[in-house]
Amino acid sequence: MSRQAVVGDTSRRQFLLTAAAGALAAGGTAVLGVPDTASAAPSGSTAPVTGTVYIASDSTAQTYSSGYHPQAGWGQKLSSYFTSNVTVANRAIGGRSSRSFIEQGRLAAIHEVIKPGDYLFVQFGHNDATVGNAERYTPPADYKEYLRNDYIRATRRLGATPVVVTPVSRRSYNQSTGKFNVSFPEYVAAAKAVAQEEHVALVDLSAASRAHLDAIGVEASKGTFLWLDAGRYPNFPDGVQDNTHFQERGAVEMARLVSRAVAGLGLPLSGEVIPQAVA
């Protein structure tokens, strides 16, 4: 039985996975703009690879080219917190929801290459919650079932390990208390629920990122998010005030929070987290 047959079933959603994967294979990854694979292993290293961590997510995790500096995603920085035995393949891409990532064949492309011993980290919610955008919007109940059927169960059938990551916090806070709000609470709750129901590992990045932001405070959080003064960076000559995306220091911190959580999950991967991540 082929790998595609293992993933597939008779549902229309799984048919889309199969068809889109074929189109992706015919056209190459550049057609869909899949970010490059980043490896924690040094060039030319002969160290054995214990597994690949694939990331399925959105613009908060994606890898950005130098033309976007200093904007960065947490997935872009994750390999720095693992030993050279781990490869990080960051397939996160901006503007995608749990549903559109499937419909565009991006999950199928991961399932074509993922193997036993590998991991799939899945973080969505930001774009799922955009009610006014029909291409992205995915109601919480549907989001939960996509996680369950397509990201968790289909990945397990291929012998790999899914890890659910709750959506990272935005720079949204209570004006009176200065405490940060839970971003996308319905999606956070759905992610936690399906992880518990399916007995799958959970990284509660929502809670971890919020705790970090509460600790540093509202003003300092501008240095985490993409708040840039005009004239400081050539790629943002007019400056920017972005409460969703990260500049490099924020992406590094979010990657550290993810890896620190992984260290406590009791997975084979947990032993590959470097000490700096949990200090």
N, C-alpha and C positions, 0 to 999 in steps of 0.2 A: 504493500500500500504506500502511495506517495505521501510526502509530508503535507502537501496541500490537501489531500484527501483526509488526513488525520485532523486537520484544522476545520475542514468544511463540514457543513450539514446542508439540509435542504432549504433552509431559510433564505430569504432574499438578502438579508444582511450578509450572510456568509458567502452567497453568490457574488456580491459586490467585492468581498475580500479576494476571492479567487480571480475574478476578472481583472480587477485593478492590479493585482500582483503580476499577472501576465503582461499587462501594459507597461508596468514599471520595469520588468525584466527586459522587455523589448526596447524600451527607450532609454534605459540607464538612469542612474540616480539623479543626474543633473536635471532631468526633465521636471522632477518634483522638487528640486532644490533641497534635497536631504543634506543636512550639515555633514561635514567630514567626521570620520571616526577619530577620536583622540585616545591615545594609549598612555597608561601610566608607566609602561615599560620603556626604558631608554632605548634609543636606536641601536640595533645590533645586539640587544640583550639575548642571552641564551637561557634566561630563567624560564622555568615551566609556567605556562599560563593556566591558572586554576579555573578561569572562567571569564566571560565577558558580561559586563553590565550594560544592557540596552536601556535607553531612556526614551519613553514615549511621553511627550509633553508639549508645552506651548512656549511662548516667547519668554516666559520667566526663567526657563531652563535652557533655551537654545544656545548654540554657539554662534557668536557674532564675529564677523571679519574685522580687520583693522580699520576699515572704513567707518565703523560704528564706535570706535574707541572714544570714551571709556565704558560704553555700555557692554554688559556681559550677563550671561545666564548662569545659574548655579550648576547646571549640567556641564558647562564648559570648564568648570573648575574642579569637578568632583574627582578626577583621576589623581589630583595632588594629594588626596587623603587616603589613597590605597597603595599597597605595596606594588612592586613591579610584576607580581603574579596576576594582577587584575588589569583587564583592558576595559575602557569605558567607550561605548559606541553611542554617542549622543545623537539621537534621531528626533529630538524636540525641534519644533518649527512653529513660528509665530502664527497666531490667528486661528489655531485649530482647537476644536473641542473634542471630547471623547468620541463623538459621533463622526465628525468630519475627518478625523484622523483615520478612522476605519474606512469610510466611504471613498477616500482618496487613495486607498491602497497602502498607506504607510504602515499600518499594523501588519498587513499581509507581508510586506517586504521584510519586516523584522522576523516574522514567523518562518519565512523562507530560509533564514540563516541561523536562527537561534538553535541551540543544541543542549542536550543534558549537561548540567553543571553551570549553565548560564543563568542570568537573572534579567527580569524585565521590571524596571521601575516605572510606574505609571502615575503621573500627576496631571490632572485636568480639573477644571472648575471655573477658571477665569472667563473663558470664552463660552463655556456651556451656559453661563448665566446671562449672556447678552440677549435679552428677550427680543430686542428690536432687530436682530440679525438672524434671518431664517436659516442661513447656511450654517451658522454656529450654534444657535440656541438648542439646548438639550435639557428638557425638564429633569429635575432631580431624580424622579423615579426611573426615567429612561437611562440617565447617566449611571445609576446604580446597576441596572441590568447589563449595560455595555461593559462595565467593569467586571461584572460577574461572569458573563458568557464569553466575551471576546478577549478580554485582557487576562483574566484569571484562569478560567477553565481551559480555554484553548491553549494557553501557554503551558499549563500543566500537562496537557495531553502530549506535548512535544518534549516533555521531560525537563523543562526549565522551571525556574522558581519565580513567580510573580511577587512583587512587593508594591503595595498600595501606598502612595504618598499623598497626604491631604494637601489641598491647595495652599501655597505659601501666602502669607499675609500681605495685604496692600498697606500703604501709608494712610490708614484711616483710623482716627482716634476720637475719643470723647473730649470735646472742647473743655468740659468742666473738670474732668479728672486727669486728663492727659494720658489715660490708659488706652491702649490700642484695641480696636474692635475686632471681633471675629469676622474675617472676610469670607463671604459666600457660605454662611453657616449651614444652609440646607445641603450643600454639596459636601461640606466637611462631615456632617452627620451621616450622609449616605455612604461616603467612603469608609468611615469607621464601621458602620453597620455591616456592609458587605464583607469587609475584612474579617470581622468577627464571625459572620455566618459561614464564610468559606474557609475559615481557619488559615488565613493567609497573613504573612508578615505585614505590619503597618508601621510606616514612619509618619508620625504626626507633626509634619512640618508646619502646619497651621499653628499649633500650640507652641512649638519650639521657636518659630520666627517671631511670634507675638511676645513671648517671654523675653527674647533678646531685645526687641524694640522697646518694651516697657522698661528694661534695665538701662538702656542708653538714653531714653527720653526723646521727646518730640523733635526738638531742634537738632540733636545729633543724628536723628534718623534720616535727615536730608543727605547725609554722607553715605548712607546705605543705598538709598534710591537715586534715581537719575535726576538729581537736582544740580544743575550746572550753571555757573555764572556766565554771562555773555563775554565773549572774547577769550575764554580760557582754553577751550578745545576747538581745533579747526573743524572737527566734524559737527560741532554744535555752535556755530559762530554767534548765534543769537541767544544762546543759553537754552535751558529747558527746565520745566518743573513737572516731573513725571512721578506719580505716586504708585506706579505698578511695577516698573522695570528697575533693574539694578545697575549701579556702576560697579566697577571691578571689586572694590572693597566689600560691597554688599553681596555680590555673587560668591566671593570667597567665603564670607561668613555663612551664607545659606548652605553652601556645599559642606562646610564643616559641621553644621547642624545635622544635615542629612547623614553624613558619615558617622557622626557620634551616635546617632540613633541606631544605625546599622550595627555598630559595635555591640550594642546591647540586645540584639535580636536572637542570638544563639544560632545563627546560620553559619555554614562553612565560610561564607564571605566575611562574617564578623571578625574572624581572626586575621583578616588582611587589612583592616583599618590601622593606619599608622598612629603611634601614640599622640602626636600633635593634635589629632582630631578630638581626642577625648580629654585632653588636659584642661 
